Amino acid sequence: MFENEPYCPVCGGQRLEHVHEVQAAQENARTGGMRTARVRELVARGIVPPEEAAETAPLSRGALARYPARRAVFRLLGIYLPEAQAQVVLREIHNYKWIAAEKAGEDIWRKRAPENPLAAAAREWASRYLDPFLQWICQVRNQNTSRRSPA
């Protein structure tokens, strides 16, 4: 299985997005989100609007709700996938969990990992099917790209 890279190690999907996220996080850590203590005080007292102080707004509920499947796959497997692919992976993990429990005739995942049965199923699914799945996704992506380019 691939190491916990935040982008697809096979095709490099979302690598550029990852680089931009890292750069933004480093800049935010370096500046503390705002320029100086004086500017922070002015913003706190309402004298200077946060937009003018270059203060980054905290994540809102809307921002946290974006890409729920992508976040769930990252929590389960430690990798980032585009939202559409993450939805397919989650569906496959749930199907795998359900079929394995049906074959065993009981909820084997609750016995194996009572604290998080879905994570146990995700790890087992990933050990068997994640690599071929990612390779298949890259093949489909390359086929779609080659169809779009003029010959």
N, C-alpha and C positions, 0 to 999 in steps of 0.2 A: 504494500500500500504506500501511497505517496506520503511524504512528510506533510506536516500541517502548514502548507503554503496558502496564503490568502488569495491565490489565483490558480487557474488550471495549469498544472505543470506540463501537461501534454501539448496544449495549443497556446498557452500563455494568455488565455482570455482574462480580461479585467486586470492585466498587469499594469497598464497605464493608470487606471483608476486607483489601484493600490499605491502606486508611486505618488500620485497627487495627494492621497489621503495621508500618507506618511509625511510628506513635505508640509502639509497644512498642520498636522499634529505637532511637528517639530517647531514650526513657526509660532504656534499657539503656546507651546511650552516655553519657548525662549522669551516671548513677550509677556507671558502671563495673561494673555487675552486682551490686555489693555496696555497702554504705553507706560504710564507712571502712577505712583501712589497719589499724586496731586489730581490727575485726571480721574482716577477711581473715586476720589473724594467728591469731585465736582459732579460726577455721574450719580453718586449715592445721594447727594443733596438735591438732585434734580436740576442743576444749573446747566449742565451740558447733556444733550440727548445721547443715548448709547450709540446711535448710528454715527454721530459725528466724532465720538471718542474712539471709533474703530473697535468697539467692544463686540465680540461675537456673542450672539444671542444663545442662551442655553437651548438644548434640544427640546423642542416642544413635543407634545403627545403625537402630533401629526408626523413629525420627522421620525419618531421612534416606531410609529406604526407602518412606515414604508418598508417594503420588502420583508414581510414577516417570514416567508419560507426561507429566504436567504439567511436570515438571522437564526432560524431554527436549525438549519443544516450546519451552520457554523457552530452552534452550541453543541450539537450532537456529534459532528465529525471533525470539527476544527478546520474546515475549508470553506472558502467563499465560492459560490457559484452564482451565475446570473439568476434572477428571480424565476424565470420560466423553467430553467433547468433544476433549480432547487425545489420547485413545486413537484416536478416529476420524481426527483429523488425521494422526497417525503412520501409521495404516494406509493412508490416502490417499497420503501421501508415499512410502511403500514401494511401493505399487502403481504410482504415477507413475514412480518410478525404474526399476522392473522393466519396465514397458511401454515406456518410452522406450529402454531398452537393447535390448529385444527388437526394436523397430522398426529400430534402427540396426544390429543384428546383432553388437554388441560392447558392452563395458562403457564407454559414453561418459563416465560419471561419474568413473571412475578416471583417464581421460585429462584431463578438465577440472579436476579437483581431486584429485590423488593423496593429499593429506594428509587429506581428509575428503569422500569422495564423497557421503555422505548429506546433509551440509550444503549441498553444491552443488545436489543434487536438491530439497532443502527450499526453498532460496531461489527456484529456478525455479518450483516448485509454488506457492509463496506469491505470486509475482508474477503468476501466472495465475489462481489459484483461491481464494486466501485471502479476499479481500473478498466474493465471492459466497457462499462457505461461511459466513462470519460472519453475513451478512445472512439466509441461510437458517436458521441456528441461532436467530437472534432471532425470526424469523417462527414457527418451530415452538414456541418457548418462549411467545410471545404467544398462539398458538392454544391451547396446553395450559392457560395461565392463564385464558383466557376461558372455557374449558369447565368449569373448576372453580368459577368464581364463579357464585353464584345469579343467575338472570335475573329 
